[in-house]
Amino acid sequence: MEKPKKILFFHQNTGRYLGTLDNRGNRRFWGDEHVQDAEDGTNYFNFFMPNNIPLAEKVVGRVRVLIPHEDIGWQEFIVHSSEDDGPNREVRTNGAEIDLNKLKIIEPDADESLTAFQYLQLITTGTIFEPGIVEFQGSRSIDRSRPRGGYDYLGMVGTAFNLEIRIRTQTKGGRITRRFVDLLERVGDDRSLTVEYGKDLVGFRKFVDSHAVVTSLYCQTPEREDGTRLFTTVTHAEAFQEWNWQGTHLTAVYEPESDDQEMTVEELREYGTKALNKLVASIFEYDVEAVSLEHLFPHKKVRLGDRINVKNKDVKPAIYARARVLRVIRSISNPASKRYIIGEIREQSEEEVRKVFRQLQNQYGAKIVKQPDPPPVRKNWLWVQTKSEEVSGINNLAVAEDEFEVPHVANSDLTAWVPTTATTAGQIGGLELGRNYNGVSTTEEDGLVVMRSDGLVRTISNATEGISIESRATTEAPFAKVLYLDTEGNIKFAGDLEGAGGSFSGALSSGDGASKITIDNGYVRGNDRTLFSVFSVLPEMHDKESLDFAFGKSYTHRLDIPVSTGNYSPGDFIEVTVPIVEPTTLGITKVLGVFVQSEAKEWYVYERKDSRAFTQGELSSLTIRISPHYAYASTGTIVPISIQVIGTR
């Protein structure tokens, strides 16, 4: 699928979507260039856009920019500057990861030995980033004597652990939802892809950095508390043969970026060897202008950090170079203009390549056959299985199109070809897809599977469906889930729930869904009816307060009835309608009795006949009357009364 050719813009503070440039109408952009470097962490994106469109007013400093990633999703950048030239505007951005310098300051603290993952936690906590994949298990001590920005300190962590940094994002609904920082042993994959100068490449330039030439390193450990250091020297045999000065090494001084005062000589040699290999590998670089290799090799992709093969027969002697993509320079609007800067190269002449095959031929005294499919098994033959567009194999041995060429020799009874080197992960102690390891296996469909020894219970875990425990009665029966946790956090299980405590934000329902209990704002409800309030307390009648409480199917109420100035006689009455507070909470559908009492001896109180009102079947109000026992002159009196209603639902 062709990647979208567009740029998305989001507000620098709120993340609100601002607009898109997609080369439709006046939403044009041109001269765009994305440069990413695996060595120094360079990552920027620059482009031109019209200066006279409404979106231009919004594209200012620190606006967030998303461009399509080469494989999946998007990459995030932050506008740091722009320049107007008449109707055109040039916009320059940096990778959003540099913002770690502003989002997090690593404050001075005592040095301690931490793992790479713990350093990532220190750097990303409280920021928009979070730790991702870390391909190192050991620990190191890194200087914290002075404050440093998070991104600068991240570079120190990468150097100390000899790891490379990769930033990746997850998006949803046009917004970036998560940002991960990975520390990898090496960014990129081995593509086993060969490009040939004059055929696939329209440009091929070689650079030699003579200033970087060294053949050995004089290594020293960090200074110890007593002021002493340990020393050792590491050398590079191939570099010495190429660049020695009259038999003398070209040496540089090296000290690891570490504060480990207990570093041993063996650890120092490990640091020094890796540093020297990297120095020697960086002496050569090639600038390759590729004619969209994805079109030449539709099933192969070249990405930052990948290893590829470069062949140039026009150079004398011919070059067969094993290279690594150190820098990618690409355009969103014109993908075919992509360029690669490749380095970390070990060059071999065509004569050296042929020498290897002559050595193999001498070793086996054999005829060498190079082809994808196996020839007839013959003694003293050497079959080199070459790459094929389709998978081919014999005796369960197969080679996919992105694997190395593998030499094979005949077995003792001339019935099968046997590879001379490992062709599967299992042959070198690695894990293989689909193979069972004491009950643990991985499959493309299910992910990680753990099977009980009797084959009746298994656990499955993957990022597509979630985690499940499945069981069956016999090994011939299908599995059924007894516990299932999906990726949305939903849990289903067949057994009982037991624990020391817990809380729920939703309803508790029966298996058939017919019965449901909810607790909402202090009320316990069964289906749609309120059972009781968890805050209810039995009231006291003498507290001189208004009593509006419901207890099961009993309702108690206290009311002050005002009596105006005037003369009242027996038979006269004052009438008041008393509403039931929250009738559906009380839930009285049948009144068993109404009890009323006056606290004033001059008045008696009674319920008016047929005064009860019901709302949706629940008692919602009734009417109370008070009347004097004898002729009574009022100067403005208050008659307090108490009411109790007893009923059922």
Summary of the structure (lengths in Angstrom):
residues: 649
radius of gyration: 40.4
end to end distance: 65.4
largest distance: 138.1
contacts: 1770
relative contact order: 0.06
helix: 14%
strand: 45%
